[in-house]
């Protein structure tokens, strides 16, 4: 009879509502240690972690939703549709420091991309959000599922 009991906690994705929730989830899923918090305009926006074994660095961010109007705002850009937007300053800093970007969503899913590739895409296609100066976008299809 015990083999038929299902642990619902293991089936349902975690509910992630804040940046601290996202940071805890990242450390639970990826063996890593926290290096430093990252602030922008005096507000904490993420944390840099270093992955055990590989020493890869990741800036972990929390995003409530995808940029749904990317394809509409940038119709000539390939891989249109939805995107993820992030501060231009953060992307540039991560690109210069060889730090990968990780975005965690409320459903507990996480995606990563190479910051230098993000920066190069922005330089080629000028994907600065038309209504949020200083925020740049990378099509969602160019992000890789982490967990």
N, CA and C atoms as a LAMMPS dump frame, in Angstrom:
ITEM: TIMESTEP
0
ITEM: NUMBER OF ATOMS
441
ITEM: BOX BOUNDS ff ff ff
-5.0000000000000000e+02 5.0000000000000000e+02
-5.0000000000000000e+02 5.0000000000000000e+02
-5.0000000000000000e+02 5.0000000000000000e+02
ITEM: ATOMS id mol type element x y z
1 1 1 N 0.809 -1.194 0
2 1 2 C 0 0 0
3 1 3 C 0.858 1.266 0
4 2 1 N 1.993 1.263 0.693
5 2 2 C 2.851 2.438 0.756
6 2 3 C 3.378 2.841 -0.606
7 3 1 N 3.562 1.904 -1.518
8 3 2 C 4.085 2.23 -2.835
9 3 3 C 3.098 3.047 -3.658
10 4 1 N 1.841 3.08 -3.246
11 4 2 C 0.827 3.843 -3.969
12 4 3 C 0.662 5.261 -3.436
13 5 1 N 1.275 5.541 -2.306
14 5 2 C 1.191 6.885 -1.734
15 5 3 C 2.123 7.794 -2.527
16 6 1 N 1.607 8.928 -2.961
17 6 2 C 2.378 9.869 -3.77
18 6 3 C 2.689 11.1 -2.937
19 7 1 N 3.939 11.462 -2.9
20 7 2 C 4.358 12.664 -2.199
21 7 3 C 4.124 13.857 -3.125
22 8 1 N 3.065 14.629 -2.894
23 8 2 C 2.708 15.761 -3.759
24 8 3 C 3.78 16.845 -3.762
25 9 1 N 4.52 16.973 -2.664
26 9 2 C 5.56 18.009 -2.598
27 9 3 C 6.642 17.778 -3.644
28 10 1 N 6.884 16.525 -4.008
29 10 2 C 7.91 16.246 -5.004
30 10 3 C 7.401 16.391 -6.433
31 11 1 N 6.1 16.463 -6.615
32 11 2 C 5.532 16.558 -7.956
33 11 3 C 5.262 18 -8.381
34 12 1 N 4.88 18.822 -7.445
35 12 2 C 4.506 20.184 -7.788
36 12 3 C 5.728 21.092 -7.73
37 13 1 N 5.859 21.97 -8.711
38 13 2 C 7.009 22.877 -8.697
39 13 3 C 6.903 23.843 -7.518
40 14 1 N 8.033 24.308 -7.044
41 14 2 C 8.006 25.242 -5.924
42 14 3 C 7.414 26.578 -6.36
43 15 1 N 6.764 27.244 -5.436
44 15 2 C 6.23 28.581 -5.721
45 15 3 C 7.31 29.591 -5.352
46 16 1 N 7.76 30.329 -6.328
47 16 2 C 8.822 31.312 -6.128
48 16 3 C 8.202 32.693 -6.283
49 17 1 N 8.185 33.457 -5.189
50 17 2 C 7.525 34.758 -5.232
51 17 3 C 8.442 35.949 -5.069
52 18 1 N 9.69 35.676 -4.684
53 18 2 C 10.618 36.776 -4.42
54 18 3 C 12.034 36.38 -4.841
55 19 1 N 12.901 37.369 -4.887
56 19 2 C 14.307 37.093 -5.17
57 19 3 C 14.908 36.161 -4.115
58 20 1 N 14.675 36.389 -2.811
59 20 2 C 15.23 35.445 -1.835
60 20 3 C 14.777 33.997 -2.071
61 21 1 N 13.521 33.8 -2.464
62 21 2 C 13.041 32.451 -2.795
63 21 3 C 13.849 31.867 -3.95
64 22 1 N 14.1 32.686 -4.967
65 22 2 C 14.842 32.23 -6.141
66 22 3 C 16.274 31.853 -5.777
67 23 1 N 16.885 32.626 -4.893
68 23 2 C 18.262 32.349 -4.487
69 23 3 C 18.36 31.036 -3.711
70 24 1 N 17.394 30.797 -2.841
71 24 2 C 17.359 29.541 -2.084
72 24 3 C 17.182 28.369 -3.042
73 25 1 N 16.268 28.502 -3.995
74 25 2 C 16.029 27.433 -4.963
75 25 3 C 17.294 27.14 -5.777
76 26 1 N 17.984 28.18 -6.208
77 26 2 C 19.204 27.98 -6.987
78 26 3 C 20.217 27.161 -6.19
79 27 1 N 20.423 27.524 -4.925
80 27 2 C 21.397 26.794 -4.116
81 27 3 C 20.944 25.375 -3.81
82 28 1 N 19.648 25.144 -3.737
83 28 2 C 19.149 23.788 -3.531
84 28 3 C 19.389 22.916 -4.755
85 29 1 N 19.279 23.504 -5.946
86 29 2 C 19.38 22.743 -7.192
87 29 3 C 20.79 22.679 -7.775
88 30 1 N 21.582 23.726 -7.547
89 30 2 C 22.925 23.811 -8.111
90 30 3 C 23.931 23.899 -6.964
91 31 1 N 24.813 22.957 -6.89
92 31 2 C 25.827 22.951 -5.838
93 31 3 C 26.75 24.148 -6.057
94 32 1 N 26.618 25.142 -5.194
95 32 2 C 27.343 26.394 -5.387
96 32 3 C 27.462 27.136 -4.065
97 33 1 N 28.244 28.199 -4.121
98 33 2 C 28.321 29.08 -2.951
99 33 3 C 28.135 30.529 -3.401
100 34 1 N 27.559 31.288 -2.513
101 34 2 C 27.267 32.687 -2.806
102 34 3 C 28.544 33.513 -2.707
103 35 1 N 28.809 34.315 -3.745
104 35 2 C 29.977 35.201 -3.732
105 35 3 C 29.614 36.584 -3.214
106 36 1 N 28.618 37.201 -3.855
107 36 2 C 28.237 38.545 -3.441
108 36 3 C 26.855 38.912 -3.966
109 37 1 N 26.251 39.863 -3.275
110 37 2 C 24.975 40.405 -3.729
111 37 3 C 25.259 41.475 -4.773
112 38 1 N 24.302 41.644 -5.681
113 38 2 C 24.445 42.639 -6.736
114 38 3 C 23.313 43.647 -6.571
115 39 1 N 23.694 44.914 -6.535
116 39 2 C 22.704 45.984 -6.408
117 39 3 C 22.75 46.86 -7.654
118 40 1 N 21.624 47.463 -7.913
119 40 2 C 21.497 48.398 -9.021
120 40 3 C 20.637 49.545 -8.519
121 41 1 N 21.176 50.745 -8.572
122 41 2 C 20.481 51.931 -8.055
123 41 3 C 20.064 51.742 -6.599
124 42 1 N 20.947 51.11 -5.816
125 42 2 C 20.692 50.931 -4.394
126 42 3 C 19.755 49.799 -4.022
127 43 1 N 19.303 49.031 -4.986
128 43 2 C 18.37 47.943 -4.718
129 43 3 C 18.993 46.601 -5.101
130 44 1 N 18.87 45.61 -4.218
131 44 2 C 19.413 44.285 -4.525
132 44 3 C 18.591 43.662 -5.649
133 45 1 N 19.285 43.252 -6.713
134 45 2 C 18.609 42.672 -7.875
135 45 3 C 18.992 41.221 -8.116
136 46 1 N 20.048 40.763 -7.467
137 46 2 C 20.482 39.392 -7.657
138 46 3 C 21.696 39.08 -6.824
139 47 1 N 22.21 37.866 -6.998
140 47 2 C 23.425 37.434 -6.309
141 47 3 C 24.281 36.631 -7.278
142 48 1 N 25.59 36.768 -7.11
143 48 2 C 26.517 35.978 -7.908
144 48 3 C 26.879 34.735 -7.093
145 49 1 N 26.785 33.588 -7.762
146 49 2 C 27.166 32.312 -7.18
147 49 3 C 28.286 31.718 -8.017
148 50 1 N 29.112 30.906 -7.371
149 50 2 C 30.139 30.164 -8.09
150 50 3 C 29.809 28.681 -7.932
151 51 1 N 29.757 27.996 -9.06
152 51 2 C 29.366 26.585 -9.081
153 51 3 C 30.527 25.714 -8.619
154 52 1 N 30.224 24.821 -7.689
155 52 2 C 31.24 23.89 -7.191
156 52 3 C 31.743 23.018 -8.332
157 53 1 N 33.027 22.771 -8.346
158 53 2 C 33.619 21.874 -9.336
159 53 3 C 34.045 22.552 -10.621
160 54 1 N 33.224 23.455 -11.146
161 54 2 C 33.555 24.092 -12.428
162 54 3 C 34.019 25.535 -12.272
163 55 1 N 33.708 26.14 -11.133
164 55 2 C 34.023 27.546 -10.854
165 55 3 C 33.344 28.518 -11.815
166 56 1 N 32.286 28.066 -12.49
167 56 2 C 31.507 28.983 -13.326
168 56 3 C 30.756 29.944 -12.407
169 57 1 N 30.656 31.175 -12.85
170 57 2 C 29.933 32.187 -12.073
171 57 3 C 28.58 32.45 -12.723
172 58 1 N 27.563 32.613 -11.873
173 58 2 C 26.2 32.867 -12.321
174 58 3 C 25.618 34.039 -11.546
175 59 1 N 25.035 34.981 -12.261
176 59 2 C 24.238 36.016 -11.616
177 59 3 C 22.8 35.524 -11.652
178 60 1 N 22.234 35.288 -10.476
179 60 2 C 20.877 34.758 -10.374
180 60 3 C 19.905 35.922 -10.168
181 61 1 N 18.918 35.991 -11.071
182 61 2 C 17.887 37.022 -11.051
183 61 3 C 16.515 36.376 -10.903
184 62 1 N 15.554 37.137 -10.45
185 62 2 C 14.172 36.672 -10.37
186 62 3 C 13.341 37.513 -11.335
187 63 1 N 12.554 36.859 -12.162
188 63 2 C 11.675 37.554 -13.106
189 63 3 C 10.246 37.064 -12.907
190 64 1 N 9.329 37.983 -12.812
191 64 2 C 7.926 37.614 -12.634
192 64 3 C 7.3 37.068 -13.922
193 65 1 N 7.785 37.573 -15.054
194 65 2 C 7.201 37.15 -16.328
195 65 3 C 8.171 37.404 -17.471
196 66 1 N 7.831 36.822 -18.609
197 66 2 C 8.608 37.049 -19.821
198 66 3 C 8.141 38.344 -20.481
199 67 1 N 8.968 38.861 -21.353
200 67 2 C 8.653 40.039 -22.152
201 67 3 C 7.797 39.543 -23.311
202 68 1 N 6.495 39.667 -23.186
203 68 2 C 5.548 39.066 -24.118
204 68 3 C 5.464 39.783 -25.458
205 69 1 N 5.834 41.046 -25.517
206 69 2 C 5.673 41.83 -26.741
207 69 3 C 6.965 42.017 -27.525
208 70 1 N 7.96 41.208 -27.234
209 70 2 C 9.245 41.336 -27.925
210 70 3 C 9.065 41.257 -29.445
211 71 1 N 8.363 40.243 -29.918
212 71 2 C 8.156 40.068 -31.356
213 71 3 C 7.42 41.236 -31.984
214 72 1 N 6.493 41.815 -31.249
215 72 2 C 5.735 42.97 -31.743
216 72 3 C 6.62 44.224 -31.788
217 73 1 N 7.45 44.418 -30.748
218 73 2 C 8.313 45.596 -30.689
219 73 3 C 9.523 45.495 -31.617
220 74 1 N 9.964 44.257 -31.913
221 74 2 C 11.143 44.043 -32.751
222 74 3 C 10.819 43.023 -33.844
223 75 1 N 9.968 43.375 -34.796
224 75 2 C 9.515 42.406 -35.798
225 75 3 C 10.62 41.914 -36.741
226 76 1 N 11.706 42.645 -36.889
227 76 2 C 12.773 42.232 -37.799
228 76 3 C 13.825 41.338 -37.138
229 77 1 N 13.704 41.168 -35.833
230 77 2 C 14.678 40.362 -35.105
231 77 3 C 14.307 38.881 -35.218
232 78 1 N 15.283 38.034 -35.584
233 78 2 C 14.978 36.593 -35.629
234 78 3 C 14.707 36.071 -34.215
235 79 1 N 14.063 34.928 -34.156
236 79 2 C 13.719 34.328 -32.861
237 79 3 C 12.802 35.239 -32.067
238 80 1 N 11.925 35.943 -32.761
239 80 2 C 10.985 36.846 -32.106
240 80 3 C 10.048 36.099 -31.18
241 81 1 N 8.972 36.715 -30.847
242 81 2 C 8.048 36.115 -29.892
243 81 3 C 8.314 36.702 -28.527
244 82 1 N 8.544 35.849 -27.552
245 82 2 C 8.796 36.298 -26.193
246 82 3 C 10.292 36.446 -25.943
247 83 1 N 10.631 37.197 -24.883
248 83 2 C 12.035 37.419 -24.538
249 83 3 C 12.151 37.599 -23.03
250 84 1 N 13.368 37.76 -22.589
251 84 2 C 13.65 38.11 -21.201
252 84 3 C 14.401 39.429 -21.24
253 85 1 N 13.964 40.379 -20.415
254 85 2 C 14.643 41.669 -20.368
255 85 3 C 15.459 41.767 -19.083
256 86 1 N 16.581 42.45 -19.222
257 86 2 C 17.503 42.633 -18.101
258 86 3 C 18.21 43.97 -18.281
259 87 1 N 18.677 44.499 -17.201
260 87 2 C 19.393 45.765 -17.227
261 87 3 C 20.62 45.688 -18.14
262 88 1 N 20.751 46.693 -18.987
263 88 2 C 21.907 46.787 -19.877
264 88 3 C 23.203 46.807 -19.059
265 89 1 N 23.207 47.54 -17.95
266 89 2 C 24.394 47.617 -17.103
267 89 3 C 24.779 46.239 -16.561
268 90 1 N 23.791 45.466 -16.128
269 90 2 C 24.069 44.131 -15.592
270 90 3 C 24.612 43.198 -16.661
271 91 1 N 23.995 43.222 -17.828
272 91 2 C 24.443 42.341 -18.912
273 91 3 C 25.876 42.686 -19.302
274 92 1 N 26.169 43.967 -19.451
275 92 2 C 27.524 44.379 -19.829
276 92 3 C 28.529 43.976 -18.758
277 93 1 N 28.212 44.231 -17.495
278 93 2 C 29.107 43.869 -16.399
279 93 3 C 29.365 42.363 -16.388
280 94 1 N 28.302 41.571 -16.527
281 94 2 C 28.455 40.108 -16.547
282 94 3 C 29.29 39.655 -17.744
283 95 1 N 29.088 40.285 -18.888
284 95 2 C 29.865 39.926 -20.081
285 95 3 C 31.348 40.195 -19.853
286 96 1 N 31.675 41.306 -19.241
287 96 2 C 33.077 41.659 -18.992
288 96 3 C 33.708 40.768 -17.916
289 97 1 N 32.889 40.272 -16.991
290 97 2 C 33.397 39.462 -15.874
291 97 3 C 33.248 37.959 -16.114
292 98 1 N 32.777 37.554 -17.295
293 98 2 C 32.547 36.148 -17.63
294 98 3 C 31.585 35.48 -16.637
295 99 1 N 30.462 36.153 -16.418
296 99 2 C 29.425 35.65 -15.523
297 99 3 C 28.203 35.322 -16.369
298 100 1 N 27.664 34.137 -16.185
299 100 2 C 26.449 33.724 -16.901
300 100 3 C 25.231 34.29 -16.175
301 101 1 N 24.173 34.525 -16.923
302 101 2 C 22.935 35.025 -16.346
303 101 3 C 21.955 33.877 -16.143
304 102 1 N 21.31 33.851 -14.991
305 102 2 C 20.265 32.881 -14.69
306 102 3 C 19.023 33.648 -14.295
307 103 1 N 17.905 33.273 -14.886
308 103 2 C 16.619 33.862 -14.545
309 103 3 C 15.715 32.775 -13.993
310 104 1 N 15.144 33.032 -12.83
311 104 2 C 14.215 32.09 -12.215
312 104 3 C 12.835 32.726 -12.196
313 105 1 N 11.842 31.951 -12.627
314 105 2 C 10.456 32.409 -12.724
315 105 3 C 9.62 31.885 -11.559
316 106 1 N 8.434 32.463 -11.339
317 106 2 C 7.578 32.043 -10.228
318 106 3 C 7.224 30.555 -10.204
319 107 1 N 7.224 29.897 -11.358
320 107 2 C 6.905 28.465 -11.375
321 107 3 C 8.097 27.59 -10.987
322 108 1 N 9.233 28.227 -10.659
323 108 2 C 10.419 27.486 -10.247
324 108 3 C 11.32 27.074 -11.39
325 109 1 N 10.961 27.419 -12.617
326 109 2 C 11.823 27.091 -13.753
327 109 3 C 12.955 28.115 -13.836
328 110 1 N 14.111 27.639 -14.28
329 110 2 C 15.284 28.504 -14.395
330 110 3 C 15.909 28.337 -15.769
331 111 1 N 16.383 29.444 -16.317
332 111 2 C 17.015 29.469 -17.634
333 111 3 C 18.304 30.266 -17.524
334 112 1 N 19.294 29.898 -18.349
335 112 2 C 20.556 30.62 -18.328
336 112 3 C 20.979 30.987 -19.743
337 113 1 N 21.846 31.979 -19.81
338 113 2 C 22.46 32.367 -21.072
339 113 3 C 23.83 32.958 -20.782
340 114 1 N 24.677 32.928 -21.771
341 114 2 C 25.99 33.532 -21.671
342 114 3 C 25.823 35.045 -21.837
343 115 1 N 26.327 35.81 -20.892
344 115 2 C 26.147 37.263 -20.921
345 115 3 C 26.793 37.9 -22.145
346 116 1 N 27.928 37.377 -22.587
347 116 2 C 28.591 37.949 -23.763
348 116 3 C 27.738 37.733 -25.016
349 117 1 N 27.117 36.558 -25.116
350 117 2 C 26.224 36.305 -26.254
351 117 3 C 25.018 37.235 -26.207
352 118 1 N 24.481 37.467 -25.023
353 118 2 C 23.364 38.403 -24.834
354 118 3 C 23.803 39.79 -25.309
355 119 1 N 24.985 40.238 -24.863
356 119 2 C 25.486 41.56 -25.224
357 119 3 C 25.681 41.691 -26.738
358 120 1 N 26.262 40.667 -27.346
359 120 2 C 26.474 40.7 -28.797
360 120 3 C 25.15 40.766 -29.546
361 121 1 N 24.144 40.038 -29.069
362 121 2 C 22.823 40.068 -29.691
363 121 3 C 22.243 41.48 -29.605
364 122 1 N 22.367 42.082 -28.432
365 122 2 C 21.879 43.454 -28.254
366 122 3 C 22.605 44.406 -29.205
367 123 1 N 23.928 44.29 -29.305
368 123 2 C 24.679 45.18 -30.191
369 123 3 C 24.264 45.015 -31.653
370 124 1 N 23.992 43.791 -32.042
371 124 2 C 23.611 43.53 -33.432
372 124 3 C 22.195 44.021 -33.741
373 125 1 N 21.256 43.777 -32.831
374 125 2 C 19.844 44.037 -33.114
375 125 3 C 19.246 45.228 -32.38
376 126 1 N 20.033 45.878 -31.498
377 126 2 C 19.552 47.042 -30.749
378 126 3 C 18.202 46.77 -30.073
379 127 1 N 18.196 45.783 -29.192
380 127 2 C 16.955 45.336 -28.567
381 127 3 C 16.681 46.007 -27.218
382 128 1 N 16.943 47.308 -27.143
383 128 2 C 16.583 48.039 -25.927
384 128 3 C 15.067 48.21 -25.897
385 129 1 N 14.483 47.915 -24.757
386 129 2 C 13.024 47.991 -24.615
387 129 3 C 12.56 49.403 -24.972
388 130 1 N 11.554 49.533 -25.833
389 130 2 C 11.147 50.862 -26.288
390 130 3 C 10.527 51.74 -25.2
391 131 1 N 10.05 51.147 -24.118
392 131 2 C 9.389 51.932 -23.072
393 131 3 C 10.1 51.874 -21.726
394 132 1 N 11.176 51.097 -21.644
395 132 2 C 11.943 51.002 -20.396
396 132 3 C 13.416 51.227 -20.734
397 133 1 N 13.855 52.488 -20.755
398 133 2 C 15.245 52.783 -21.115
399 133 3 C 16.232 52.032 -20.211
400 134 1 N 17.3 51.524 -20.825
401 134 2 C 18.329 50.828 -20.076
402 134 3 C 18.08 49.342 -19.89
403 135 1 N 16.933 48.853 -20.374
404 135 2 C 16.618 47.425 -20.296
405 135 3 C 16.738 46.832 -21.698
406 136 1 N 17.482 45.733 -21.814
407 136 2 C 17.672 45.094 -23.114
408 136 3 C 17.101 43.68 -23.085
409 137 1 N 16.791 43.163 -24.273
410 137 2 C 16.086 41.885 -24.353
411 137 3 C 16.843 40.869 -25.19
412 138 1 N 16.669 39.608 -24.805
413 138 2 C 17.191 38.478 -25.566
414 138 3 C 16.033 37.502 -25.746
415 139 1 N 15.77 37.067 -26.984
416 139 2 C 14.656 36.145 -27.224
417 139 3 C 14.72 34.927 -26.303
418 140 1 N 13.561 34.536 -25.832
419 140 2 C 13.465 33.424 -24.896
420 140 3 C 14.052 32.145 -25.465
421 141 1 N 13.903 31.938 -26.757
422 141 2 C 14.41 30.71 -27.376
423 141 3 C 15.935 30.595 -27.33
424 142 1 N 16.621 31.692 -27.02
425 142 2 C 18.074 31.651 -26.944
426 142 3 C 18.577 31.409 -25.507
427 143 1 N 17.661 31.198 -24.585
428 143 2 C 17.993 30.835 -23.219
429 143 3 C 17.907 29.309 -23.102
430 144 1 N 18.699 28.728 -22.224
431 144 2 C 18.741 27.273 -22.03
432 144 3 C 18.157 26.912 -20.668
433 145 1 N 17.312 25.891 -20.668
434 145 2 C 16.695 25.461 -19.412
435 145 3 C 17.769 24.905 -18.47
436 146 1 N 17.81 25.419 -17.252
437 146 2 C 18.748 24.948 -16.238
438 146 3 C 18.066 23.923 -15.337
439 147 1 N 16.868 24.249 -14.892
440 147 2 C 16.021 23.313 -14.14
441 147 3 C 14.602 23.794 -14.18
